[in-house]
Amino acid sequence: MAITMTQAAEQHITRHLAHRGHGIGIRLGVKTTGCSGLSYVLEFVDDQQPEDTVFDCGDAKLFVDPKSLAYLDGTELDFVKEGLNEGFQFNNPNVKEECGCGESFHI
């Protein structure tokens, strides 16, 4: 099982961790919500949990809980800037369909 991160995402995360002044990485997970059933969750990590799987992505660490890992295997985390908009993009090969608003997905 693997999750990867683009250089743009890695740089964005390391910049924010440095600005924050503490933390060891970010947690990527999924939660049940939205039109299609699941949505992505990102949060800073200050302490690793014993059950976490850790992915070293250059200077950034990505933490994933066991439940979420089944839905996220093969995902590439990217950070995209388009005009005035910017944000994380999840390139997840497991997604069967997404809702119209783009906030949730179904596997």
C-alpha positions in Angstrom: 0.0 0.0 0.0 1.3 3.4 -0.9 0.3 7.1 -0.9 2.5 9.6 -2.7 2.7 13.4 -2.7 3.8 15.8 -5.5 6.7 18.2 -4.9 4.1 21.1 -4.9 2.2 19.4 -2.1 5.3 18.6 -0.1 6.5 22.3 -0.4 3.1 23.6 0.7 3.0 21.3 3.7 6.5 22.0 4.9 6.0 25.8 4.5 2.9 25.6 6.6 4.5 23.4 9.3 7.4 25.9 9.5 5.0 28.8 9.8 3.0 27.0 12.4 6.2 26.4 14.4 5.5 22.8 15.5 4.1 19.6 14.1 5.5 16.5 12.5 3.4 16.2 9.3 -0.2 16.0 8.1 -2.9 13.3 8.5 -4.9 12.3 5.4 -8.1 10.5 6.1 -11.6 10.0 5.0 -14.9 10.5 6.8 -18.5 9.6 6.0 -20.3 12.6 4.7 -21.6 14.4 1.6 -23.6 13.4 -1.4 -21.5 10.4 -2.4 -20.6 9.0 1.0 -16.9 9.9 1.7 -14.8 13.0 1.8 -11.2 13.7 2.5 -9.9 15.1 5.7 -6.5 16.8 6.2 -5.1 18.0 9.6 -1.8 18.8 11.2 -0.2 16.0 13.2 1.7 16.8 16.4 1.9 13.3 17.8 2.0 10.0 15.9 -0.6 7.4 16.8 0.5 3.8 17.3 -1.8 2.5 14.5 -0.7 5.1 12.0 1.0 4.2 8.7 3.6 6.8 7.9 4.7 7.8 4.4 7.9 9.8 4.1 7.4 12.2 1.2 10.7 14.1 1.0 10.6 16.7 3.8 7.0 16.0 4.6 5.4 13.1 6.5 2.0 11.8 5.7 0.1 9.9 8.4 -2.9 7.6 7.6 -5.1 5.6 10.0 -5.8 2.0 9.1 -9.5 2.5 8.2 -8.7 5.3 5.8 -5.8 3.5 4.2 -8.1 1.0 2.5 -9.8 3.9 0.7 -6.6 5.9 -0.1 -4.2 3.2 -1.4 -2.6 4.5 -4.5 -3.6 8.1 -4.0 -1.4 11.0 -5.0 -1.8 14.2 -3.0 -1.1 17.3 -5.1 -1.3 21.1 -4.5 -2.7 23.0 -7.4 -2.9 26.7 -8.2 -5.3 27.8 -10.9 -5.8 31.5 -11.2 -6.9 32.9 -7.9 -7.9 29.4 -6.6 -5.5 27.0 -4.9 -5.9 23.8 -2.9 -5.1 20.2 -2.5 -6.2 17.8 -5.2 -6.6 14.1 -4.5 -5.7 11.8 -7.4 -7.3 8.6 -6.1 -7.5 5.6 -8.4 -10.1 3.9 -6.2 -12.8 6.5 -6.8 -15.8 5.2 -8.8 -17.7 8.5 -8.9 -17.8 11.9 -7.4 -20.7 14.1 -6.5 -21.5 17.1 -8.6 -20.1 19.6 -6.1 -16.8 17.8 -5.9 -16.9 17.5 -2.1 -17.4 13.8 -1.8 -16.8 10.5 -3.5 -17.8 6.9 -3.7 -15.5 3.8 -3.9 
